[in-house]
Amino acid sequence: MRIEWGVPLNFLWLWTVPALVVIFWVSSLRRKARVQKIGEAILVEKLMASLSFSKRFFKRTLIILSVLLMVLALCQPHFRTKETMVERKGVDIMIAVDVSMSMLAKDISPSRLEKSKLELSGLIDRLKGDRMGVVAFAGDALIQCPLTFDRNAVKLFLSTLGPNLISMQGTALGKAIQIANQAFPDSQKEYKAIILLTDGEDQEGNVLEVVRKAKESGTKIFTIGIGTPDGSTLPSEYGEGFKKNRQGQIVLSKLNDSLLRQIASETGGVYYRSSKGVVEADAIAGEIRKMSQKGFKKDLVIEYEESYQYLLIAAFILLLIQMALSERKSST
């Protein structure tokens, strides 16, 4: 088995580990300085006789290790468990979901984002024999789940999607399509589809250029518009009221039908507008089935086993241990 990392960009958070070491070191120096101000060394030693410095060091080591394990879990480690050549009839599908603040609008009940999850849950159940992955995007985009046959894993990652997942706000459709298209095997020139769920409020302007590149690589893009043309207010970032612009006017977030229709048309895909009561999963699944009916193909199938949860469990256990330990010496 070979370990791989789903989001290697999160290795940047490793800086928190040496930062903790420095914080603990500075804390020890400040404590020593305060102790020296108390009085004579012999008196201080008697007052601190019950304190075990080795136990304190051990507790801090456990905290540092738990933070390290949490950072590694954020990088989404998974093991390549099996590589086999199989003959299959199916499509590789990357699902790109808009998680920007505009997806909290409630013109589609219960909200645009929750309706997106409902749409996708139904769609995943209808797609059999296809590999699926998940990309979340707002002002930036990242792969939440690499291509896998495990539909339960895909649903699990979808359930965790929310506006706080990506710190950079906005809606970068071009970035989302680019990242999703890069998730496909380089050698694959067909049987690739991107399902894009968004309100279409693109704020970069280069999306059609990226779409043409995706088309050149053999990728079809199916778009699902989440929202209404009349638009809806957005909740304020400050917890109460509605979001306002710099002029103090209430912001309305509207569905950009024309752009999403153009994106789909450019690659030979289809655009659907999500309605309040109808689920479009059947129609999209039917279109994807047409793609897979072109014939069987041999492909190198790579099975992954997600392992981030074990790191989180280990980190939680270490934190519990350090909380249970006392810094006092054992009584004799």
Secondary structure as the mmCIF struct_conf table of DSSP 4:
data_model
#
loop_
_struct_conf.conf_type_id
_struct_conf.id
_struct_conf.beg_label_comp_id
_struct_conf.beg_label_asym_id
_struct_conf.beg_label_seq_id
_struct_conf.end_label_comp_id
_struct_conf.end_label_asym_id
_struct_conf.end_label_seq_id
STRN STRN1 ARG A 2 TRP A 5
BEND BEND1 GLY A 6 GLY A 6
HELX_RH_3T_P HELX_RH_3T_P1 PRO A 8 TRP A 15
HELX_RH_AL_P HELX_RH_AL_P1 THR A 16 ILE A 38
BEND BEND2 GLY A 39 GLY A 39
HELX_RH_AL_P HELX_RH_AL_P2 ALA A 41 LEU A 47
TURN_TY1_P TURN_TY1_P1 MET A 48 SER A 50
STRN STRN2 LEU A 51 LEU A 51
HELX_RH_AL_P HELX_RH_AL_P3 PHE A 53 LEU A 74
TURN_TY1_P TURN_TY1_P2 CYS A 75 CYS A 75
STRN STRN3 PRO A 77 ARG A 88
STRN STRN4 ASP A 92 ASP A 98
BEND BEND3 SER A 100 SER A 100
HELX_RH_3T_P HELX_RH_3T_P2 MET A 101 LEU A 104
BEND BEND4 ASP A 107 PRO A 110
HELX_RH_AL_P HELX_RH_AL_P4 ARG A 112 ARG A 126
BEND BEND5 GLY A 129 GLY A 129
STRN STRN5 ARG A 131 PHE A 137
BEND BEND6 ALA A 138 ASP A 140
STRN STRN6 ALA A 141 THR A 148
BEND BEND7 PHE A 149 PHE A 149
HELX_RH_AL_P HELX_RH_AL_P5 ARG A 151 SER A 159
TURN_TY1_P TURN_TY1_P3 THR A 160 THR A 160
HELX_RH_3T_P HELX_RH_3T_P3 PRO A 163 LEU A 165
BEND BEND8 SER A 167 MET A 168
BEND BEND9 GLY A 170 GLY A 170
HELX_RH_AL_P HELX_RH_AL_P6 LEU A 173 GLN A 182
TURN_TY1_P TURN_TY1_P4 ALA A 183 ALA A 183
BEND BEND10 PHE A 184 PHE A 184
TURN_TY1_P TURN_TY1_P5 ASP A 186 SER A 187
BEND BEND11 GLU A 190 TYR A 191
STRN STRN7 LYS A 192 THR A 198
BEND BEND12 GLN A 203 GLY A 205
HELX_RH_AL_P HELX_RH_AL_P7 VAL A 207 GLU A 216
TURN_TY1_P TURN_TY1_P6 SER A 217 GLY A 218
STRN STRN8 THR A 219 GLY A 225
BEND BEND13 GLY A 227 GLY A 227
TURN_TY1_P TURN_TY1_P7 PRO A 229 ASP A 230
STRN STRN9 SER A 232 THR A 233
STRN STRN10 PRO A 235 PRO A 235
TURN_TY1_P TURN_TY1_P8 GLU A 237 TYR A 238
BEND BEND14 GLY A 239 GLY A 241
STRN STRN11 PHE A 242 PHE A 242
STRN STRN12 LYS A 244 LYS A 244
TURN_TY1_P TURN_TY1_P9 ARG A 246 GLN A 247
BEND BEND15 GLY A 248 GLY A 248
HELX_LH_PP_P HELX_LH_PP_P1 GLN A 249 GLN A 249
STRN STRN13 ILE A 250 ILE A 250
HELX_LH_PP_P HELX_LH_PP_P2 VAL A 251 VAL A 251
STRN STRN14 LEU A 252 SER A 253
HELX_RH_AL_P HELX_RH_AL_P8 ASP A 257 THR A 267
TURN_TY1_P TURN_TY1_P10 GLY A 268 GLY A 268
STRN STRN15 TYR A 271 ARG A 273
HELX_LH_PP_P HELX_LH_PP_P3 SER A 274 SER A 275
BEND BEND16 LYS A 276 GLY A 277
HELX_RH_AL_P HELX_RH_AL_P9 ALA A 281 SER A 292
TURN_TY1_P TURN_TY1_P11 GLN A 293 LYS A 294
STRN STRN16 LYS A 297 GLU A 306
HELX_RH_AL_P HELX_RH_AL_P10 TYR A 308 ALA A 324
BEND BEND17 GLU A 327 GLU A 327
STRN STRN17 ARG A 328 ARG A 328
HELX_LH_PP_P HELX_LH_PP_P4 LYS A 329 SER A 331
#
